[in-house]
Amino acid sequence: MNKNVLIVDDSATVRVAVKMALKKEYEVIDAKNGKDALDRIEKFYAGGNRLNLIITDINMPIMGGMEFIKEVKKNRNVKFVPILVLTTESQTNMKMEGKKAGATGWLVKPFKPEQLLDVAKKVIR
């Protein structure tokens, strides 16, 4: 069975970099902000698919990462899917807010592809 990862970032460059880092091990779908991601999750699940991991940025237009994480945690289909935050934000208070919202882990950009893959393998059961 394929393992599916959703990457949510307003930067196309970051989405491509994450896809490249994970594509050998996982099917990767992407979205450009939290609202776009929620729409994609709905369609993905309607098609009978399941997500194994969500990777999201924090600072995005329309719907940012914190709000997106909170919305994911309200959705019965995906509330138990691990969420990694991949962002330029490294402040402790921001990490605590992310954890409180429901994030599983926190990675700071720029990331090393092999580090991202290792973390993904650890959080995907």
Summary of the structure (lengths in Angstrom):
residues: 125
radius of gyration: 13.0
end to end distance: 12.5
largest distance: 38.3
contacts: 404
relative contact order: 0.19
helix: 44%
strand: 18%
